[in-house]
Amino acid sequence: MDNQGLPNQGYQPMSIGDWLITLIITWIPLVGFIMLFVWAFGDGAHPSKRTWAQATLILFVAAIVLSIIFFGIIASILGSIFSNMPQSV
């Protein structure tokens, strides 16, 4: 069968070694976060890595929003508990 008309003809999937290096880079605290933006919005990244970086950034944003909501609820609960405590002289 001839694959000349397909757009993915030159597509090469990332190897396990490429993914391991990618994950190790993302584990470096500040460098990993910056590299996620480079991979997600830069032109030179592999399409699989670009999509993965975009999904990871979306998950980071969701985690931050949920954390803010969670700690806001905890703070309001603690505030109501401590505001109802009797005052000692």
CNS distance restraints for C-alpha pairs under 8 A (distance, minus, plus):
assign (resid   3 and name CA) (resid   9 and name CA) 6.74 0.50 0.50
assign (resid   4 and name CA) (resid   9 and name CA) 7.14 0.50 0.50
assign (resid  13 and name CA) (resid  48 and name CA) 7.64 0.50 0.50
assign (resid  14 and name CA) (resid  18 and name CA) 5.97 0.50 0.50
assign (resid  14 and name CA) (resid  19 and name CA) 6.84 0.50 0.50
assign (resid  14 and name CA) (resid  46 and name CA) 7.80 0.50 0.50
assign (resid  14 and name CA) (resid  48 and name CA) 7.47 0.50 0.50
assign (resid  15 and name CA) (resid  19 and name CA) 6.46 0.50 0.50
assign (resid  16 and name CA) (resid  20 and name CA) 6.14 0.50 0.50
assign (resid  17 and name CA) (resid  21 and name CA) 6.20 0.50 0.50
assign (resid  18 and name CA) (resid  22 and name CA) 6.13 0.50 0.50
assign (resid  19 and name CA) (resid  23 and name CA) 6.12 0.50 0.50
assign (resid  20 and name CA) (resid  24 and name CA) 6.12 0.50 0.50
assign (resid  21 and name CA) (resid  25 and name CA) 6.15 0.50 0.50
assign (resid  22 and name CA) (resid  26 and name CA) 6.35 0.50 0.50
assign (resid  23 and name CA) (resid  27 and name CA) 6.37 0.50 0.50
assign (resid  24 and name CA) (resid  28 and name CA) 7.05 0.50 0.50
assign (resid  25 and name CA) (resid  31 and name CA) 7.19 0.50 0.50
assign (resid  25 and name CA) (resid  32 and name CA) 5.42 0.50 0.50
assign (resid  25 and name CA) (resid  35 and name CA) 7.83 0.50 0.50
assign (resid  26 and name CA) (resid  31 and name CA) 7.03 0.50 0.50
assign (resid  26 and name CA) (resid  32 and name CA) 3.62 0.50 0.50
assign (resid  26 and name CA) (resid  33 and name CA) 6.55 0.50 0.50
assign (resid  26 and name CA) (resid  35 and name CA) 7.13 0.50 0.50
assign (resid  26 and name CA) (resid  36 and name CA) 7.34 0.50 0.50
assign (resid  27 and name CA) (resid  32 and name CA) 5.88 0.50 0.50
assign (resid  28 and name CA) (resid  32 and name CA) 5.14 0.50 0.50
assign (resid  29 and name CA) (resid  33 and name CA) 6.85 0.50 0.50
assign (resid  30 and name CA) (resid  34 and name CA) 6.40 0.50 0.50
assign (resid  31 and name CA) (resid  35 and name CA) 6.03 0.50 0.50
assign (resid  32 and name CA) (resid  36 and name CA) 6.22 0.50 0.50
assign (resid  33 and name CA) (resid  37 and name CA) 6.88 0.50 0.50
assign (resid  34 and name CA) (resid  38 and name CA) 6.44 0.50 0.50
assign (resid  35 and name CA) (resid  39 and name CA) 5.95 0.50 0.50
assign (resid  36 and name CA) (resid  40 and name CA) 5.88 0.50 0.50
assign (resid  36 and name CA) (resid  53 and name CA) 5.30 0.50 0.50
assign (resid  36 and name CA) (resid  54 and name CA) 7.59 0.50 0.50
assign (resid  36 and name CA) (resid  56 and name CA) 7.82 0.50 0.50
assign (resid  36 and name CA) (resid  57 and name CA) 7.17 0.50 0.50
assign (resid  37 and name CA) (resid  41 and name CA) 5.89 0.50 0.50
assign (resid  37 and name CA) (resid  42 and name CA) 7.57 0.50 0.50
assign (resid  37 and name CA) (resid  53 and name CA) 7.29 0.50 0.50
assign (resid  37 and name CA) (resid  54 and name CA) 7.94 0.50 0.50
assign (resid  37 and name CA) (resid  57 and name CA) 7.91 0.50 0.50
assign (resid  38 and name CA) (resid  42 and name CA) 5.04 0.50 0.50
assign (resid  39 and name CA) (resid  43 and name CA) 7.89 0.50 0.50
assign (resid  39 and name CA) (resid  44 and name CA) 7.63 0.50 0.50
assign (resid  39 and name CA) (resid  45 and name CA) 5.38 0.50 0.50
assign (resid  39 and name CA) (resid  49 and name CA) 6.66 0.50 0.50
assign (resid  39 and name CA) (resid  50 and name CA) 5.24 0.50 0.50
assign (resid  39 and name CA) (resid  53 and name CA) 6.12 0.50 0.50
assign (resid  40 and name CA) (resid  45 and name CA) 7.72 0.50 0.50
assign (resid  40 and name CA) (resid  49 and name CA) 7.59 0.50 0.50
assign (resid  40 and name CA) (resid  50 and name CA) 4.57 0.50 0.50
assign (resid  40 and name CA) (resid  51 and name CA) 6.74 0.50 0.50
assign (resid  40 and name CA) (resid  52 and name CA) 7.75 0.50 0.50
assign (resid  40 and name CA) (resid  53 and name CA) 4.97 0.50 0.50
assign (resid  40 and name CA) (resid  54 and name CA) 5.05 0.50 0.50
assign (resid  41 and name CA) (resid  50 and name CA) 7.29 0.50 0.50
assign (resid  45 and name CA) (resid  49 and name CA) 6.36 0.50 0.50
assign (resid  45 and name CA) (resid  50 and name CA) 5.91 0.50 0.50
assign (resid  46 and name CA) (resid  50 and name CA) 6.07 0.50 0.50
assign (resid  47 and name CA) (resid  51 and name CA) 6.23 0.50 0.50
assign (resid  48 and name CA) (resid  52 and name CA) 6.14 0.50 0.50
assign (resid  49 and name CA) (resid  53 and name CA) 5.98 0.50 0.50
assign (resid  50 and name CA) (resid  54 and name CA) 6.22 0.50 0.50
assign (resid  51 and name CA) (resid  55 and name CA) 6.21 0.50 0.50
assign (resid  52 and name CA) (resid  56 and name CA) 6.08 0.50 0.50
assign (resid  53 and name CA) (resid  57 and name CA) 6.18 0.50 0.50
assign (resid  54 and name CA) (resid  58 and name CA) 6.28 0.50 0.50
assign (resid  55 and name CA) (resid  59 and name CA) 6.26 0.50 0.50
assign (resid  56 and name CA) (resid  60 and name CA) 6.20 0.50 0.50
assign (resid  57 and name CA) (resid  61 and name CA) 6.29 0.50 0.50
assign (resid  58 and name CA) (resid  62 and name CA) 6.24 0.50 0.50
assign (resid  59 and name CA) (resid  63 and name CA) 6.04 0.50 0.50
assign (resid  60 and name CA) (resid  64 and name CA) 6.18 0.50 0.50
assign (resid  61 and name CA) (resid  65 and name CA) 6.20 0.50 0.50
assign (resid  62 and name CA) (resid  66 and name CA) 6.10 0.50 0.50
assign (resid  63 and name CA) (resid  67 and name CA) 5.99 0.50 0.50
assign (resid  64 and name CA) (resid  68 and name CA) 6.19 0.50 0.50
assign (resid  65 and name CA) (resid  69 and name CA) 6.30 0.50 0.50
assign (resid  66 and name CA) (resid  70 and name CA) 6.00 0.50 0.50
assign (resid  67 and name CA) (resid  71 and name CA) 6.03 0.50 0.50
assign (resid  68 and name CA) (resid  72 and name CA) 5.93 0.50 0.50
assign (resid  69 and name CA) (resid  73 and name CA) 6.22 0.50 0.50
assign (resid  70 and name CA) (resid  74 and name CA) 6.30 0.50 0.50
assign (resid  71 and name CA) (resid  75 and name CA) 5.94 0.50 0.50
assign (resid  72 and name CA) (resid  76 and name CA) 6.17 0.50 0.50
assign (resid  73 and name CA) (resid  77 and name CA) 6.18 0.50 0.50
assign (resid  74 and name CA) (resid  78 and name CA) 6.12 0.50 0.50
assign (resid  75 and name CA) (resid  79 and name CA) 5.92 0.50 0.50
assign (resid  76 and name CA) (resid  80 and name CA) 6.14 0.50 0.50
assign (resid  77 and name CA) (resid  81 and name CA) 6.22 0.50 0.50
assign (resid  78 and name CA) (resid  82 and name CA) 6.11 0.50 0.50
assign (resid  79 and name CA) (resid  83 and name CA) 5.97 0.50 0.50
assign (resid  80 and name CA) (resid  84 and name CA) 6.34 0.50 0.50
assign (resid  81 and name CA) (resid  85 and name CA) 6.71 0.50 0.50
